[in-house]
Amino acid sequence: MSMGPHEPLYRGIIYLDEQYAQEISENYEWEETEMDFVFTKVDVSGLEGPWYSSEKFSEELAKYTYETFDYVVFNGKELVFSLKTH
């Protein structure tokens, strides 16, 4: 039996530059979604919605991580994500 977490969880905030935020806003279909972030060590107090999710964007982003995301949401300038490795 090995020590340590068997299913590490990664959560974070990605702050986008204005041009990239506009590109992903225009290039994907986004649907408004309700979000209640529960982070233990990440300060989310300054993040404001409304929040949007895009199945296609999440699928394409997952290609670079080889994992699936619990969620990726976008408010027009920031991405907030949660993914668990298998």
N, C-alpha and C positions, 0 to 999 in steps of 0.2 A: 504494500500500500504506500502510495506516495504522499508527501506532505504538501500542503498548499491548496489553493483554490482549483477546483476541477472545471469550473465554468466561469472564467473571469468575465466581469461585466465592465464595459467601457461606456462612459457617458461624457458628453462635453458640449462645448459651444464653439462654433466656428464663426468668427467675425469676418464678413465678406466686404471686399471693396465695392464701391458703388456700381462700377461697370459690370462686374461678375454677377452681382445681385440682380441687376436689371436683366442680364442675359438669361439667367435661369428662370427668372420670373416670366419672361416672354417665351421661352423655349419649352416649357413644360406646363401641363394642365395641373392646376393646384385647386384643392378643395379645402374649404375652411373646416377646421377641426378644433375640438375642445382639448386643452392641455392643462395638466396640473403636474408640474415638475417636482420630483421628489429626489433631490440630490443631497447627499450628505456632506460633500466637501467642495461643491461648486456653488458659488454665489449666483443665484438666478434672480435676485431681487430687482435688478435693473432691466430685466427682459420684459418687453411688453408685446402683446398680441395686437391684432388677431393672428392666429397661427394657421398655417396651411400645410397640407401634406400632398405628395405626389407619388403615386405608385411607380410610375416610370422613372422618376428621378431616383427614388430609393433603389430600384433594381439596377440602374446604371452605376450608382455609387457603390453598391455591393460588389460589383465586378472588381473593384480595386482593393477590397478587403478580404475577399473570399469568405465572407460571412454574411449573415442576414441581419438586418437592423430590426430592433423592436419598434423603433420609430425614428423618422427624420422629419422635423418640422421646420418651417421657414416663415419668418415674419416680414420679409421684404429686405432685411439687412443682416440677419443672423440665422444660422442653422443650428438647431439643437438636436442631438442624436443620442441614441442608446443602442448598443449592440452587445450581444453575448457570444463568446466564442464557444465552439463545440468541441 
